[in-house]
Amino acid sequence: MTSDQYSTTANLNKRIAIHERYSVNKVDLWQWAWQHYPFHGSPTVLEFGCGTGKFWRSESAVLSPDSRIVLSDSSEAMLEEARRNLRDLAYDFSFQVGDIDNPSFADSSFDVVLAHFMLYYARNPASALERIRSILRPGGWFGLILPSRENLTQLYDLAQSIDASFPVNDRDMLALPAEDAEGLVNTCFDKVERYVFADSLRISDVLPLIDYLQSIPVFQSHTGGRSFYQRYALAAQEIIDREGYLRVSKQTLLFVCRTGQ
């Protein structure tokens, strides 16, 4: 699924756009993450699923310029855009095609490993976490960000209300909600800190909403076709006309997972 989803950057960019346009919380998620991550000195950092590199444009001035940063993604298209987006930053970036299930890195080779909104794509998340721990140096830490089980529930509930066959129990990224991942990281790491980023969307236009939905795998795989999206747009528009906007709750969890010295 990830190869189809991210063969280009189009789906990811659609998802980013709706959050940037309609989020109520004016604190940027990535800047919030930087505030909670314990970066210091000149770490050697690995990010799995780096996407277009957006995280590194938000607050990377906290790092020493001689920090070494390896950005990994299963999509060459993502890495190409990340290269373009980050080319003016004065860090030692390198880019590598790879995935979290089969990382080609030696044990104890990184001070920091990051995985943002992607651990749910691992074939075996528990095994992936064990491998992440092994490539961390003693005293290193792993930064994990995942959506909560309560994230975007109104979008899925509305889909099922207009089509009972919509797979409400197969909500794409909720294959591994943050609440389930929390148990895994507590088992794998010596100390885990947990932070919650609460937000909501106030969507006032159905066109970008439908565009967004069509970028999500569970909606793409639904067999309702054009009529499903037409009915969804009508139902969403009714709410917007009545309430002024469609409110969609968002909740994201961040974990700082530490190894022993």
C-alpha positions as CSV (number, residue, x, y, z in Angstrom):
1,M,0.0,0.0,0.0
2,T,2.8,2.5,0.9
3,S,4.4,2.1,-2.6
4,D,1.1,3.0,-4.3
5,Q,0.3,5.8,-1.8
6,Y,3.6,7.5,-2.0
7,S,4.9,6.9,-5.5
8,T,4.4,10.6,-5.8
9,T,3.9,13.3,-3.2
10,A,0.3,14.1,-4.3
11,N,-1.5,12.2,-1.6
12,L,0.7,13.5,1.2
13,N,0.4,17.1,0.0
14,K,-3.4,16.9,-0.1
15,R,-3.4,15.7,3.5
16,I,-1.0,18.4,4.7
17,A,-3.0,21.1,2.9
18,I,-6.3,20.5,4.7
19,H,-4.7,20.6,8.1
20,E,-2.8,23.8,7.3
21,R,-6.0,25.4,6.0
22,Y,-8.6,24.4,8.6
23,S,-6.7,23.6,11.9
24,V,-8.0,25.6,14.9
25,N,-4.8,25.2,17.0
26,K,-2.5,27.8,15.6
27,V,0.5,26.2,17.2
28,D,2.4,24.3,14.5
29,L,2.5,20.6,15.3
30,W,6.2,20.3,14.2
31,Q,7.3,23.3,16.3
32,W,5.4,21.7,19.2
33,A,7.3,18.5,18.6
34,W,10.6,20.3,18.6
35,Q,9.7,21.8,22.0
36,H,9.3,18.4,23.5
37,Y,12.2,16.6,21.8
38,P,15.4,16.6,23.9
39,F,17.8,17.6,21.2
40,H,21.2,18.9,22.2
41,G,24.7,19.1,20.9
42,S,25.5,17.5,17.6
43,P,23.5,14.3,17.4
44,T,23.5,11.7,14.7
45,V,19.9,11.4,13.7
46,L,17.9,9.0,11.6
47,E,14.3,9.7,10.5
48,F,12.2,6.9,9.1
49,G,9.4,8.0,6.7
50,C,10.8,11.5,6.3
51,G,8.3,12.4,3.6
52,T,9.0,15.8,2.1
53,G,11.2,16.9,5.0
54,K,8.7,19.3,6.5
55,F,9.7,18.5,10.1
56,W,13.2,19.8,9.5
57,R,12.1,23.2,8.2
58,S,10.1,24.0,11.3
59,E,12.7,24.5,14.1
60,S,16.0,22.9,13.2
61,A,18.0,25.9,14.3
62,V,18.2,24.2,17.8
63,L,20.7,21.7,16.3
64,S,24.4,22.3,15.9
65,P,25.3,22.8,12.2
66,D,27.6,19.7,12.3
67,S,24.8,17.4,13.2
68,R,24.5,14.4,10.9
69,I,21.0,13.7,9.7
70,V,20.0,10.6,7.7
71,L,16.5,10.9,6.1
72,S,15.0,7.6,5.0
73,D,11.8,6.9,3.0
74,S,10.4,4.0,1.0
75,S,9.5,6.5,-1.8
76,E,12.2,8.0,-4.0
77,A,9.7,10.8,-5.0
78,M,9.5,11.8,-1.3
79,L,13.2,11.9,-1.0
80,E,13.6,14.0,-4.1
81,E,11.2,16.6,-2.8
82,A,12.9,16.5,0.6
83,R,16.2,17.2,-1.1
84,R,14.7,20.2,-2.8
85,N,13.0,21.5,0.4
86,L,16.1,21.2,2.6
87,R,18.9,22.2,0.2
88,D,19.3,25.6,1.8
89,L,19.7,24.3,5.4
90,A,23.3,24.1,6.7
91,Y,23.2,20.5,8.0
92,D,24.8,17.3,6.8
93,F,21.8,15.7,5.3
94,S,21.9,12.3,3.5
95,F,19.0,10.5,1.9
96,Q,18.4,6.8,1.7
97,V,15.6,4.7,0.2
98,G,14.5,2.2,2.9
99,D,11.8,1.2,5.2
100,I,11.3,0.6,8.9
101,D,11.0,-3.2,8.6
102,N,14.4,-3.7,7.1
103,P,16.7,-0.9,8.2
104,S,20.3,-1.3,6.9
105,F,22.0,0.4,9.8
106,A,24.5,-1.0,12.2
107,D,23.8,-1.4,15.9
108,S,24.5,1.6,18.1
109,S,24.9,4.0,15.2
110,F,22.5,6.8,16.0
111,D,21.8,9.1,19.0
112,V,18.3,9.8,17.9
113,V,15.7,7.9,15.7
114,L,12.4,9.5,14.6
115,A,9.2,8.0,13.1
116,H,6.3,10.4,12.5
117,F,2.9,9.2,11.4
118,M,4.3,6.0,9.8
119,L,4.8,3.2,12.4
120,Y,1.4,1.8,11.4
121,Y,2.9,0.9,8.0
122,A,5.4,-1.5,9.6
123,R,4.5,-5.2,9.0
124,N,5.4,-6.0,12.6
125,P,5.6,-2.8,14.7
126,A,7.0,-4.6,17.8
127,S,9.9,-6.0,15.8
128,A,10.4,-2.6,14.2
129,L,10.7,-1.0,17.6
130,E,13.2,-3.7,18.8
131,R,15.3,-2.9,15.7
132,I,15.1,0.8,16.4
133,R,16.3,0.3,19.9
134,S,19.2,-1.8,18.6
135,I,20.5,1.0,16.3
136,L,20.3,3.6,19.1
137,R,23.5,4.3,21.0
138,P,23.4,3.9,24.8
139,G,21.5,6.9,26.2
140,G,19.9,7.6,22.9
141,W,16.2,8.3,22.3
142,F,13.4,7.5,19.9
143,G,10.8,10.1,18.9
144,L,7.4,8.6,17.9
145,I,4.3,10.5,16.7
146,L,1.0,8.8,15.9
147,P,-2.7,9.8,15.7
148,S,-5.0,8.9,18.6
149,R,-7.8,6.4,18.2
150,E,-10.1,9.5,18.5
151,N,-8.5,11.3,15.6
152,L,-10.8,12.4,12.7
153,T,-13.6,10.1,13.9
154,Q,-16.3,12.5,12.5
155,L,-15.1,11.9,9.0
156,Y,-15.5,8.1,9.3
157,D,-18.8,8.3,11.2
158,L,-20.2,10.5,8.4
159,A,-19.1,8.0,5.8
160,Q,-20.8,5.2,7.6
161,S,-24.0,7.2,8.1
162,I,-24.4,7.6,4.4
163,D,-23.2,4.1,3.4
164,A,-23.4,1.3,6.0
165,S,-21.0,-0.8,3.9
166,F,-18.1,1.7,4.6
167,P,-15.4,-0.2,6.6
168,V,-15.6,1.8,9.7
169,N,-13.5,-0.6,11.6
170,D,-10.6,-0.4,9.1
171,R,-9.6,3.2,9.4
172,D,-6.3,3.2,7.7
173,M,-3.9,4.7,10.2
174,L,-5.9,3.4,13.1
175,A,-4.5,0.0,12.3
176,L,-2.0,1.1,15.0
177,P,-3.5,4.0,17.0
178,A,-1.2,5.8,19.5
179,E,-2.9,4.1,22.4
180,D,-1.9,0.7,21.2
181,A,1.7,1.8,20.3
182,E,2.1,3.1,23.8
183,G,2.1,-0.4,25.2
184,L,4.7,-1.5,22.7
185,V,7.1,1.3,23.4
186,N,6.7,0.9,27.2
187,T,7.7,-2.7,26.7
188,C,10.7,-2.0,24.5
189,F,12.2,1.1,26.1
190,D,13.5,2.0,29.6
191,K,11.6,5.2,30.0
192,V,8.8,6.7,27.9
193,E,7.4,10.3,28.1
194,R,4.0,11.0,26.6
195,Y,2.6,14.3,25.3
196,V,-0.8,15.1,23.7
197,F,-1.4,17.6,21.0
198,A,-5.1,18.4,20.8
199,D,-6.7,20.2,17.8
200,S,-9.6,20.2,15.5
201,L,-10.5,21.1,12.0
202,R,-13.3,23.6,11.1
203,I,-14.0,22.7,7.5
204,S,-16.1,25.3,5.6
205,D,-15.7,24.0,2.0
206,V,-16.6,20.6,0.8
207,L,-14.3,20.6,-2.3
208,P,-11.0,20.3,-0.4
209,L,-12.6,17.9,2.0
210,I,-13.5,15.5,-0.8
211,D,-10.1,15.9,-2.3
212,Y,-8.6,15.0,1.1
213,L,-10.8,11.9,1.5
214,Q,-9.9,10.7,-1.9
215,S,-6.2,10.6,-0.8
216,I,-6.9,8.3,2.1
217,P,-6.5,4.5,1.4
218,V,-9.6,3.4,3.2
219,F,-11.7,5.8,1.1
220,Q,-9.8,4.9,-2.1
221,S,-10.6,1.2,-1.6
222,H,-14.3,1.8,-0.8
223,T,-16.5,0.6,-3.7
224,G,-19.1,3.4,-3.4
225,G,-17.7,5.2,-6.4
226,R,-18.7,8.7,-7.5
227,S,-22.2,8.5,-6.0
228,F,-20.6,7.9,-2.5
229,Y,-18.6,11.1,-2.7
230,Q,-21.6,13.0,-4.1
231,R,-23.7,11.9,-1.1
232,Y,-20.8,12.6,1.3
233,A,-20.5,16.1,-0.1
234,L,-24.2,16.8,0.3
235,A,-24.2,15.5,3.9
236,A,-21.1,17.6,4.8
237,Q,-22.6,20.7,3.1
238,E,-25.8,20.3,5.1
239,I,-23.7,20.4,8.3
240,I,-21.7,23.4,7.1
241,D,-24.9,25.3,6.1
242,R,-26.4,24.6,9.6
243,E,-23.3,25.0,11.8
244,G,-21.1,27.2,9.7
245,Y,-18.4,24.5,9.5
246,L,-17.9,20.8,9.8
247,R,-15.9,20.2,13.0
248,V,-13.5,17.3,13.0
249,S,-11.6,16.4,16.2
250,K,-7.8,15.8,16.0
251,Q,-5.6,14.3,18.6
252,T,-1.9,13.4,18.2
253,L,0.4,11.7,20.7
254,L,4.1,12.1,20.9
255,F,6.4,9.7,22.8
256,V,10.0,10.3,23.8
257,C,11.4,6.8,24.3
258,R,14.7,6.5,26.1
259,T,17.3,3.8,26.3
260,G,19.5,3.2,29.3
261,Q,23.1,4.5,29.5
